[in-house]
Amino acid sequence: MRKTEREATSDGDFEMALQEQQQRVLARLNEEKTLNATPIVRHDESLSCEEYLTLVYELHHVHLPELQTNDLVEFDRQEDEVTRGAQFKKKRPSLKSGDKN
């Protein structure tokens, strides 16, 4: 069975959103001190409900814990918030101006 153009676009959007979550979190934290621990999806990306739930899971159980291990962020699971970690300014990768969402 062949995928429709819409399904193919959704797959590409999902893969991009998944791969870029850490960079998107760091870029947003560069602009704001506190974020809700929700996935950052660009306005031109479309995800199915299942893809969004997978993205939430990956953000909470993979991406944010990894960033926290590197002291780039503090992830408060109780408050569902993300803030800059102790090493945010020192260790964060250079952000390109095009990384804004």
Jmol script that loads the backbone (N, CA, C; Angstrom):
load data "model"
ATOM      1  N   MET A   1       0.839  -1.178   0.000  1.00  0.00           N
ATOM      2  CA  MET A   1       0.000   0.000   0.000  1.00  0.00           C
ATOM      3  C   MET A   1       0.888   1.247   0.000  1.00  0.00           C
ATOM      4  N   ARG A   2       0.578   2.172  -0.836  1.00  0.00           N
ATOM      5  CA  ARG A   2       1.359   3.395  -0.985  1.00  0.00           C
ATOM      6  C   ARG A   2       0.853   4.479  -0.033  1.00  0.00           C
ATOM      7  N   LYS A   3       1.778   5.193   0.584  1.00  0.00           N
ATOM      8  CA  LYS A   3       1.392   6.273   1.487  1.00  0.00           C
ATOM      9  C   LYS A   3       0.877   7.464   0.702  1.00  0.00           C
ATOM     10  N   THR A   4      -0.066   8.145   1.289  1.00  0.00           N
ATOM     11  CA  THR A   4      -0.549   9.377   0.672  1.00  0.00           C
ATOM     12  C   THR A   4       0.485  10.468   0.919  1.00  0.00           C
ATOM     13  N   GLU A   5       0.379  11.544   0.161  1.00  0.00           N
ATOM     14  CA  GLU A   5       1.307  12.663   0.331  1.00  0.00           C
ATOM     15  C   GLU A   5       1.218  13.205   1.752  1.00  0.00           C
ATOM     16  N   ARG A   6       0.029  13.269   2.315  1.00  0.00           N
ATOM     17  CA  ARG A   6      -0.182  13.770   3.675  1.00  0.00           C
ATOM     18  C   ARG A   6       0.541  12.893   4.687  1.00  0.00           C
ATOM     19  N   GLU A   7       0.440  11.567   4.550  1.00  0.00           N
ATOM     20  CA  GLU A   7       1.111  10.657   5.471  1.00  0.00           C
ATOM     21  C   GLU A   7       2.621  10.781   5.346  1.00  0.00           C
ATOM     22  N   ALA A   8       3.120  10.917   4.147  1.00  0.00           N
ATOM     23  CA  ALA A   8       4.554  11.062   3.932  1.00  0.00           C
ATOM     24  C   ALA A   8       5.057  12.358   4.556  1.00  0.00           C
ATOM     25  N   THR A   9       4.299  13.446   4.412  1.00  0.00           N
ATOM     26  CA  THR A   9       4.678  14.723   5.011  1.00  0.00           C
ATOM     27  C   THR A   9       4.698  14.601   6.522  1.00  0.00           C
ATOM     28  N   SER A  10       3.701  13.958   7.082  1.00  0.00           N
ATOM     29  CA  SER A  10       3.626  13.777   8.527  1.00  0.00           C
ATOM     30  C   SER A  10       4.829  12.987   9.029  1.00  0.00           C
ATOM     31  N   ASP A  11       5.214  11.914   8.334  1.00  0.00           N
ATOM     32  CA  ASP A  11       6.377  11.124   8.726  1.00  0.00           C
ATOM     33  C   ASP A  11       7.634  11.985   8.740  1.00  0.00           C
ATOM     34  N   GLY A  12       7.818  12.800   7.710  1.00  0.00           N
ATOM     35  CA  GLY A  12       8.990  13.671   7.638  1.00  0.00           C
ATOM     36  C   GLY A  12       8.975  14.717   8.735  1.00  0.00           C
ATOM     37  N   ASP A  13       7.806  15.283   9.008  1.00  0.00           N
ATOM     38  CA  ASP A  13       7.679  16.265  10.081  1.00  0.00           C
ATOM     39  C   ASP A  13       7.985  15.635  11.426  1.00  0.00           C
ATOM     40  N   PHE A  14       7.485  14.430  11.639  1.00  0.00           N
ATOM     41  CA  PHE A  14       7.723  13.739  12.904  1.00  0.00           C
ATOM     42  C   PHE A  14       9.212  13.465  13.102  1.00  0.00           C
ATOM     43  N   GLU A  15       9.859  12.928  12.080  1.00  0.00           N
ATOM     44  CA  GLU A  15      11.293  12.628  12.189  1.00  0.00           C
ATOM     45  C   GLU A  15      12.106  13.892  12.481  1.00  0.00           C
ATOM     46  N   MET A  16      11.770  14.988  11.806  1.00  0.00           N
ATOM     47  CA  MET A  16      12.479  16.247  12.012  1.00  0.00           C
ATOM     48  C   MET A  16      12.249  16.760  13.431  1.00  0.00           C
ATOM     49  N   ALA A  17      11.009  16.760  13.877  1.00  0.00           N
ATOM     50  CA  ALA A  17      10.685  17.242  15.226  1.00  0.00           C
ATOM     51  C   ALA A  17      11.378  16.393  16.280  1.00  0.00           C
ATOM     52  N   LEU A  18      11.428  15.093  16.068  1.00  0.00           N
ATOM     53  CA  LEU A  18      12.074  14.183  17.009  1.00  0.00           C
ATOM     54  C   LEU A  18      13.582  14.422  17.059  1.00  0.00           C
ATOM     55  N   GLN A  19      14.203  14.528  15.902  1.00  0.00           N
ATOM     56  CA  GLN A  19      15.650  14.711  15.835  1.00  0.00           C
ATOM     57  C   GLN A  19      16.106  16.067  16.381  1.00  0.00           C
ATOM     58  N   GLU A  20      15.253  17.071  16.253  1.00  0.00           N
ATOM     59  CA  GLU A  20      15.650  18.432  16.624  1.00  0.00           C
ATOM     60  C   GLU A  20      15.191  18.875  18.012  1.00  0.00           C
ATOM     61  N   GLN A  21      14.539  18.013  18.788  1.00  0.00           N
ATOM     62  CA  GLN A  21      13.977  18.456  20.068  1.00  0.00           C
ATOM     63  C   GLN A  21      15.024  19.059  21.004  1.00  0.00           C
ATOM     64  N   GLN A  22      16.160  18.413  21.151  1.00  0.00           N
ATOM     65  CA  GLN A  22      17.171  18.959  22.065  1.00  0.00           C
ATOM     66  C   GLN A  22      17.634  20.343  21.616  1.00  0.00           C
ATOM     67  N   GLN A  23      17.911  20.485  20.341  1.00  0.00           N
ATOM     68  CA  GLN A  23      18.352  21.781  19.815  1.00  0.00           C
ATOM     69  C   GLN A  23      17.258  22.831  19.954  1.00  0.00           C
ATOM     70  N   ARG A  24      16.021  22.429  19.733  1.00  0.00           N
ATOM     71  CA  ARG A  24      14.897  23.367  19.862  1.00  0.00           C
ATOM     72  C   ARG A  24      14.723  23.815  21.305  1.00  0.00           C
ATOM     73  N   VAL A  25      14.876  22.893  22.250  1.00  0.00           N
ATOM     74  CA  VAL A  25      14.778  23.251  23.671  1.00  0.00           C
ATOM     75  C   VAL A  25      15.877  24.246  24.023  1.00  0.00           C
ATOM     76  N   LEU A  26      17.106  23.966  23.614  1.00  0.00           N
ATOM     77  CA  LEU A  26      18.226  24.866  23.925  1.00  0.00           C
ATOM     78  C   LEU A  26      18.042  26.237  23.274  1.00  0.00           C
ATOM     79  N   ALA A  27      17.563  26.248  22.043  1.00  0.00           N
ATOM     80  CA  ALA A  27      17.340  27.524  21.354  1.00  0.00           C
ATOM     81  C   ALA A  27      16.261  28.332  22.070  1.00  0.00           C
ATOM     82  N   ARG A  28      15.196  27.676  22.486  1.00  0.00           N
ATOM     83  CA  ARG A  28      14.114  28.382  23.184  1.00  0.00           C
ATOM     84  C   ARG A  28      14.579  28.865  24.553  1.00  0.00           C
ATOM     85  N   LEU A  29      15.386  28.048  25.252  1.00  0.00           N
ATOM     86  CA  LEU A  29      15.914  28.467  26.553  1.00  0.00           C
ATOM     87  C   LEU A  29      16.903  29.616  26.415  1.00  0.00           C
ATOM     88  N   ASN A  30      17.482  29.761  25.258  1.00  0.00           N
ATOM     89  CA  ASN A  30      18.366  30.889  25.015  1.00  0.00           C
ATOM     90  C   ASN A  30      17.569  32.198  25.026  1.00  0.00           C
ATOM     91  N   GLU A  31      16.277  32.104  24.715  1.00  0.00           N
ATOM     92  CA  GLU A  31      15.392  33.272  24.663  1.00  0.00           C
ATOM     93  C   GLU A  31      14.553  33.435  25.927  1.00  0.00           C
ATOM     94  N   GLU A  32      14.209  32.324  26.572  1.00  0.00           N
ATOM     95  CA  GLU A  32      13.331  32.342  27.747  1.00  0.00           C
ATOM     96  C   GLU A  32      13.997  31.569  28.877  1.00  0.00           C
ATOM     97  N   LYS A  33      13.736  31.972  30.121  1.00  0.00           N
ATOM     98  CA  LYS A  33      14.357  31.301  31.268  1.00  0.00           C
ATOM     99  C   LYS A  33      13.647  30.015  31.671  1.00  0.00           C
ATOM    100  N   THR A  34      12.351  29.924  31.414  1.00  0.00           N
ATOM    101  CA  THR A  34      11.565  28.761  31.809  1.00  0.00           C
ATOM    102  C   THR A  34      10.645  28.350  30.662  1.00  0.00           C
ATOM    103  N   LEU A  35      10.556  27.032  30.458  1.00  0.00           N
ATOM    104  CA  LEU A  35       9.679  26.479  29.422  1.00  0.00           C
ATOM    105  C   LEU A  35       8.769  25.429  30.024  1.00  0.00           C
ATOM    106  N   ASN A  36       7.601  25.269  29.459  1.00  0.00           N
ATOM    107  CA  ASN A  36       6.777  24.105  29.765  1.00  0.00           C
ATOM    108  C   ASN A  36       7.454  22.914  29.114  1.00  0.00           C
ATOM    109  N   ALA A  37       7.377  21.769  29.756  1.00  0.00           N
ATOM    110  CA  ALA A  37       8.016  20.562  29.216  1.00  0.00           C
ATOM    111  C   ALA A  37       7.112  19.903  28.181  1.00  0.00           C
ATOM    112  N   THR A  38       6.828  20.646  27.124  1.00  0.00           N
ATOM    113  CA  THR A  38       6.037  20.130  26.012  1.00  0.00           C
ATOM    114  C   THR A  38       6.901  20.176  24.759  1.00  0.00           C
ATOM    115  N   PRO A  39       6.658  19.281  23.827  1.00  0.00           N
ATOM    116  CA  PRO A  39       7.454  19.277  22.604  1.00  0.00           C
ATOM    117  C   PRO A  39       7.353  20.610  21.863  1.00  0.00           C
ATOM    118  N   ILE A  40       8.422  20.973  21.220  1.00  0.00           N
ATOM    119  CA  ILE A  40       8.444  22.192  20.421  1.00  0.00           C
ATOM    120  C   ILE A  40       8.266  21.771  18.968  1.00  0.00           C
ATOM    121  N   VAL A  41       7.121  22.159  18.419  1.00  0.00           N
ATOM    122  CA  VAL A  41       6.757  21.805  17.049  1.00  0.00           C
ATOM    123  C   VAL A  41       6.573  23.096  16.275  1.00  0.00           C
ATOM    124  N   ARG A  42       7.215  23.181  15.123  1.00  0.00           N
ATOM    125  CA  ARG A  42       7.068  24.375  14.287  1.00  0.00           C
ATOM    126  C   ARG A  42       5.664  24.446  13.709  1.00  0.00           C
ATOM    127  N   HIS A  43       5.230  25.648  13.404  1.00  0.00           N
ATOM    128  CA  HIS A  43       3.868  25.841  12.883  1.00  0.00           C
ATOM    129  C   HIS A  43       3.632  25.142  11.545  1.00  0.00           C
ATOM    130  N   ASP A  44       4.696  24.885  10.789  1.00  0.00           N
ATOM    131  CA  ASP A  44       4.525  24.230   9.492  1.00  0.00           C
ATOM    132  C   ASP A  44       4.650  22.703   9.565  1.00  0.00           C
ATOM    133  N   GLU A  45       4.826  22.161  10.758  1.00  0.00           N
ATOM    134  CA  GLU A  45       4.912  20.711  10.937  1.00  0.00           C
ATOM    135  C   GLU A  45       3.543  20.172  11.353  1.00  0.00           C
ATOM    136  N   SER A  46       3.172  19.048  10.791  1.00  0.00           N
ATOM    137  CA  SER A  46       1.906  18.428  11.185  1.00  0.00           C
ATOM    138  C   SER A  46       2.200  17.023  11.691  1.00  0.00           C
ATOM    139  N   LEU A  47       1.654  16.729  12.868  1.00  0.00           N
ATOM    140  CA  LEU A  47       1.857  15.431  13.492  1.00  0.00           C
ATOM    141  C   LEU A  47       0.505  14.811  13.806  1.00  0.00           C
ATOM    142  N   SER A  48       0.451  13.506  13.717  1.00  0.00           N
ATOM    143  CA  SER A  48      -0.755  12.801  14.153  1.00  0.00           C
ATOM    144  C   SER A  48      -0.754  12.792  15.686  1.00  0.00           C
ATOM    145  N   CYS A  49      -1.867  12.449  16.272  1.00  0.00           N
ATOM    146  CA  CYS A  49      -1.953  12.359  17.741  1.00  0.00           C
ATOM    147  C   CYS A  49      -0.942  11.346  18.275  1.00  0.00           C
ATOM    148  N   GLU A  50      -0.811  10.230  17.601  1.00  0.00           N
ATOM    149  CA  GLU A  50       0.136   9.195  18.028  1.00  0.00           C
ATOM    150  C   GLU A  50       1.579   9.696  17.953  1.00  0.00           C
ATOM    151  N   GLU A  51       1.907  10.409  16.887  1.00  0.00           N
ATOM    152  CA  GLU A  51       3.252  10.952  16.750  1.00  0.00           C
ATOM    153  C   GLU A  51       3.535  11.972  17.854  1.00  0.00           C
ATOM    154  N   TYR A  52       2.551  12.820  18.148  1.00  0.00           N
ATOM    155  CA  TYR A  52       2.730  13.826  19.201  1.00  0.00           C
ATOM    156  C   TYR A  52       2.943  13.152  20.557  1.00  0.00           C
ATOM    157  N   LEU A  53       2.170  12.107  20.850  1.00  0.00           N
ATOM    158  CA  LEU A  53       2.345  11.383  22.112  1.00  0.00           C
ATOM    159  C   LEU A  53       3.724  10.731  22.192  1.00  0.00           C
ATOM    160  N   THR A  54       4.192  10.197  21.087  1.00  0.00           N
ATOM    161  CA  THR A  54       5.543   9.628  21.042  1.00  0.00           C
ATOM    162  C   THR A  54       6.578  10.716  21.292  1.00  0.00           C
ATOM    163  N   LEU A  55       6.376  11.887  20.706  1.00  0.00           N
ATOM    164  CA  LEU A  55       7.286  13.010  20.897  1.00  0.00           C
ATOM    165  C   LEU A  55       7.308  13.452  22.360  1.00  0.00           C
ATOM    166  N   VAL A  56       6.147  13.498  23.005  1.00  0.00           N
ATOM    167  CA  VAL A  56       6.071  13.838  24.437  1.00  0.00           C
ATOM    168  C   VAL A  56       6.880  12.820  25.244  1.00  0.00           C
ATOM    169  N   TYR A  57       6.655  11.542  24.971  1.00  0.00           N
ATOM    170  CA  TYR A  57       7.377  10.482  25.680  1.00  0.00           C
ATOM    171  C   TYR A  57       8.894  10.636  25.491  1.00  0.00           C
ATOM    172  N   GLU A  58       9.326  10.793  24.261  1.00  0.00           N
ATOM    173  CA  GLU A  58      10.756  10.926  23.974  1.00  0.00           C
ATOM    174  C   GLU A  58      11.349  12.166  24.661  1.00  0.00           C
ATOM    175  N   LEU A  59      10.608  13.267  24.649  1.00  0.00           N
ATOM    176  CA  LEU A  59      11.086  14.491  25.292  1.00  0.00           C
ATOM    177  C   LEU A  59      11.282  14.264  26.787  1.00  0.00           C
ATOM    178  N   HIS A  60      10.302  13.663  27.443  1.00  0.00           N
ATOM    179  CA  HIS A  60      10.345  13.477  28.895  1.00  0.00           C
ATOM    180  C   HIS A  60      11.289  12.377  29.351  1.00  0.00           C
ATOM    181  N   HIS A  61      11.462  11.343  28.537  1.00  0.00           N
ATOM    182  CA  HIS A  61      12.226  10.180  28.981  1.00  0.00           C
ATOM    183  C   HIS A  61      13.580  10.011  28.299  1.00  0.00           C
ATOM    184  N   VAL A  62      13.853  10.795  27.267  1.00  0.00           N
ATOM    185  CA  VAL A  62      15.134  10.684  26.571  1.00  0.00           C
ATOM    186  C   VAL A  62      15.824  12.048  26.485  1.00  0.00           C
ATOM    187  N   HIS A  63      15.208  12.995  25.786  1.00  0.00           N
ATOM    188  CA  HIS A  63      15.869  14.260  25.477  1.00  0.00           C
ATOM    189  C   HIS A  63      16.140  15.121  26.707  1.00  0.00           C
ATOM    190  N   LEU A  64      15.133  15.377  27.520  1.00  0.00           N
ATOM    191  CA  LEU A  64      15.348  16.234  28.690  1.00  0.00           C
ATOM    192  C   LEU A  64      16.271  15.581  29.718  1.00  0.00           C
ATOM    193  N   PRO A  65      16.122  14.279  30.016  1.00  0.00           N
ATOM    194  CA  PRO A  65      17.077  13.665  30.935  1.00  0.00           C
ATOM    195  C   PRO A  65      18.521  13.718  30.422  1.00  0.00           C
ATOM    196  N   GLU A  66      18.708  13.565  29.121  1.00  0.00           N
ATOM    197  CA  GLU A  66      20.058  13.648  28.550  1.00  0.00           C
ATOM    198  C   GLU A  66      20.627  15.060  28.705  1.00  0.00           C
ATOM    199  N   LEU A  67      19.810  16.059  28.424  1.00  0.00           N
ATOM    200  CA  LEU A  67      20.251  17.444  28.601  1.00  0.00           C
ATOM    201  C   LEU A  67      20.523  17.747  30.077  1.00  0.00           C
ATOM    202  N   GLN A  68      19.717  17.159  30.955  1.00  0.00           N
ATOM    203  CA  GLN A  68      19.913  17.375  32.391  1.00  0.00           C
ATOM    204  C   GLN A  68      21.200  16.700  32.861  1.00  0.00           C
ATOM    205  N   THR A  69      21.499  15.524  32.356  1.00  0.00           N
ATOM    206  CA  THR A  69      22.740  14.828  32.710  1.00  0.00           C
ATOM    207  C   THR A  69      23.957  15.676  32.360  1.00  0.00           C
ATOM    208  N   ASN A  70      23.856  16.432  31.284  1.00  0.00           N
ATOM    209  CA  ASN A  70      24.957  17.305  30.852  1.00  0.00           C
ATOM    210  C   ASN A  70      24.884  18.694  31.485  1.00  0.00           C
ATOM    211  N   ASP A  71      23.990  18.878  32.473  1.00  0.00           N
ATOM    212  CA  ASP A  71      23.812  20.151  33.189  1.00  0.00           C
ATOM    213  C   ASP A  71      23.418  21.310  32.277  1.00  0.00           C
ATOM    214  N   LEU A  72      22.843  20.998  31.133  1.00  0.00           N
ATOM    215  CA  LEU A  72      22.380  22.057  30.241  1.00  0.00           C
ATOM    216  C   LEU A  72      20.995  22.552  30.638  1.00  0.00           C
ATOM    217  N   VAL A  73      20.179  21.668  31.221  1.00  0.00           N
ATOM    218  CA  VAL A  73      18.851  22.048  31.675  1.00  0.00           C
ATOM    219  C   VAL A  73      18.581  21.432  33.035  1.00  0.00           C
ATOM    220  N   GLU A  74      17.599  21.996  33.708  1.00  0.00           N
ATOM    221  CA  GLU A  74      17.001  21.392  34.900  1.00  0.00           C
ATOM    222  C   GLU A  74      15.573  21.056  34.502  1.00  0.00           C
ATOM    223  N   PHE A  75      15.193  19.824  34.706  1.00  0.00           N
ATOM    224  CA  PHE A  75      13.862  19.360  34.347  1.00  0.00           C
ATOM    225  C   PHE A  75      13.105  19.010  35.619  1.00  0.00           C
ATOM    226  N   ASP A  76      12.100  19.798  35.949  1.00  0.00           N
ATOM    227  CA  ASP A  76      11.269  19.578  37.126  1.00  0.00           C
ATOM    228  C   ASP A  76      10.024  18.810  36.684  1.00  0.00           C
ATOM    229  N   ARG A  77      10.019  17.512  36.948  1.00  0.00           N
ATOM    230  CA  ARG A  77       8.896  16.661  36.535  1.00  0.00           C
ATOM    231  C   ARG A  77       7.615  17.008  37.284  1.00  0.00           C
ATOM    232  N   GLN A  78       7.747  17.437  38.528  1.00  0.00           N
ATOM    233  CA  GLN A  78       6.559  17.795  39.323  1.00  0.00           C
ATOM    234  C   GLN A  78       5.836  19.000  38.730  1.00  0.00           C
ATOM    235  N   GLU A  79       6.605  20.016  38.359  1.00  0.00           N
ATOM    236  CA  GLU A  79       6.037  21.246  37.809  1.00  0.00           C
ATOM    237  C   GLU A  79       5.918  21.200  36.289  1.00  0.00           C
ATOM    238  N   ASP A  80       6.537  20.173  35.673  1.00  0.00           N
ATOM    239  CA  ASP A  80       6.550  20.012  34.221  1.00  0.00           C
ATOM    240  C   ASP A  80       7.189  21.231  33.553  1.00  0.00           C
ATOM    241  N   GLU A  81       8.337  21.661  34.139  1.00  0.00           N
ATOM    242  CA  GLU A  81       9.059  22.839  33.642  1.00  0.00           C
ATOM    243  C   GLU A  81      10.516  22.513  33.354  1.00  0.00           C
ATOM    244  N   VAL A  82      11.055  23.281  32.422  1.00  0.00           N
ATOM    245  CA  VAL A  82      12.460  23.167  32.052  1.00  0.00           C
ATOM    246  C   VAL A  82      13.088  24.543  32.227  1.00  0.00           C
ATOM    247  N   THR A  83      14.236  24.582  32.897  1.00  0.00           N
ATOM    248  CA  THR A  83      14.979  25.826  33.073  1.00  0.00           C
ATOM    249  C   THR A  83      16.434  25.591  32.669  1.00  0.00           C
ATOM    250  N   ARG A  84      17.177  26.671  32.570  1.00  0.00           N
ATOM    251  CA  ARG A  84      18.599  26.568  32.231  1.00  0.00           C
ATOM    252  C   ARG A  84      19.353  25.853  33.347  1.00  0.00           C
ATOM    253  N   GLY A  85      20.247  24.967  32.941  1.00  0.00           N
ATOM    254  CA  GLY A  85      21.074  24.254  33.911  1.00  0.00           C
ATOM    255  C   GLY A  85      22.331  25.036  34.241  1.00  0.00           C
ATOM    256  N   ALA A  86      23.093  24.515  35.188  1.00  0.00           N
ATOM    257  CA  ALA A  86      24.299  25.186  35.673  1.00  0.00           C
ATOM    258  C   ALA A  86      25.322  25.425  34.558  1.00  0.00           C
ATOM    259  N   GLN A  87      25.370  24.547  33.584  1.00  0.00           N
ATOM    260  CA  GLN A  87      26.361  24.653  32.505  1.00  0.00           C
ATOM    261  C   GLN A  87      25.771  25.185  31.203  1.00  0.00           C
ATOM    262  N   PHE A  88      24.556  25.716  31.252  1.00  0.00           N
ATOM    263  CA  PHE A  88      23.878  26.146  30.028  1.00  0.00           C
ATOM    264  C   PHE A  88      24.710  27.124  29.213  1.00  0.00           C
ATOM    265  N   LYS A  89      25.150  28.196  29.831  1.00  0.00           N
ATOM    266  CA  LYS A  89      25.896  29.218  29.079  1.00  0.00           C
ATOM    267  C   LYS A  89      27.266  28.724  28.647  1.00  0.00           C
ATOM    268  N   LYS A  90      27.900  27.921  29.461  1.00  0.00           N
ATOM    269  CA  LYS A  90      29.254  27.451  29.167  1.00  0.00           C
ATOM    270  C   LYS A  90      29.284  26.335  28.121  1.00  0.00           C
ATOM    271  N   LYS A  91      28.360  25.380  28.229  1.00  0.00           N
ATOM    272  CA  LYS A  91      28.432  24.171  27.405  1.00  0.00           C
ATOM    273  C   LYS A  91      27.523  24.146  26.191  1.00  0.00           C
ATOM    274  N   ARG A  92      26.510  24.968  26.177  1.00  0.00           N
ATOM    275  CA  ARG A  92      25.525  24.814  25.099  1.00  0.00           C
ATOM    276  C   ARG A  92      26.180  24.986  23.732  1.00  0.00           C
ATOM    277  N   PRO A  93      25.708  24.243  22.759  1.00  0.00           N
ATOM    278  CA  PRO A  93      26.261  24.366  21.407  1.00  0.00           C
ATOM    279  C   PRO A  93      25.941  25.749  20.832  1.00  0.00           C
ATOM    280  N   SER A  94      26.743  26.188  19.923  1.00  0.00           N
ATOM    281  CA  SER A  94      26.445  27.463  19.251  1.00  0.00           C
ATOM    282  C   SER A  94      25.106  27.337  18.571  1.00  0.00           C
ATOM    283  N   LEU A  95      24.307  28.356  18.743  1.00  0.00           N
ATOM    284  CA  LEU A  95      22.977  28.360  18.129  1.00  0.00           C
ATOM    285  C   LEU A  95      23.003  29.195  16.874  1.00  0.00           C
ATOM    286  N   LYS A  96      22.477  28.632  15.820  1.00  0.00           N
ATOM    287  CA  LYS A  96      22.374  29.369  14.572  1.00  0.00           C
ATOM    288  C   LYS A  96      21.135  30.248  14.637  1.00  0.00           C
ATOM    289  N   SER A  97      21.162  31.387  14.023  1.00  0.00           N
ATOM    290  CA  SER A  97      20.002  32.271  14.042  1.00  0.00           C
ATOM    291  C   SER A  97      18.798  31.640  13.377  1.00  0.00           C
ATOM    292  N   GLY A  98      19.001  30.695  12.489  1.00  0.00           N
ATOM    293  CA  GLY A  98      17.902  30.034  11.803  1.00  0.00           C
ATOM    294  C   GLY A  98      17.215  28.960  12.631  1.00  0.00           C
ATOM    295  N   ASP A  99      17.683  28.700  13.847  1.00  0.00           N
ATOM    296  CA  ASP A  99      17.116  27.648  14.677  1.00  0.00           C
ATOM    297  C   ASP A  99      15.886  28.076  15.444  1.00  0.00           C
ATOM    298  N   LYS A 100      15.486  29.327  15.331  1.00  0.00           N
ATOM    299  CA  LYS A 100      14.306  29.779  16.058  1.00  0.00           C
ATOM    300  C   LYS A 100      13.069  29.105  15.496  1.00  0.00           C
ATOM    301  N   ASN A 101      12.097  28.824  16.355  1.00  0.00           N
ATOM    302  CA  ASN A 101      10.876  28.136  15.953  1.00  0.00           C
ATOM    303  C   ASN A 101       9.693  29.041  16.099  1.00  0.00           C
TER     304      ASN A 101
END
end "model"
wireframe off; spacefill off
backbone 0.3
color backbone group
